[in-house]
Amino acid sequence: MKIEEVGENIVKLNENEAKSLLMIIYTVIDAAIYGNDMEGKYKEILLELINIYGNLPKK
């Protein structure tokens, strides 16, 4: 998914969807910072965030 498409999808989110997405992102980042055994996990977590954006509903 191109970054332009992601931006377009983010702009189309309603307030509840945006809050939910923000909470998911916060949880993933929190796990990256405070999780155990993070050696080599940063790339995996970044890819997870990209997948979250890639799975945004298209409106």
C-alpha angles and dihedrals in degrees: 000000000000119000090238091060091049091053091049091051093048092053090054095056118112120228096267093048091048092050091049092049091048091052091051091050091047091051093051092048091046090053090050093051102038103023122111124251096018095164105131094356098106094082090048091051093048089051089050090054091049089052091051090056091043091056096053112129114261111232 
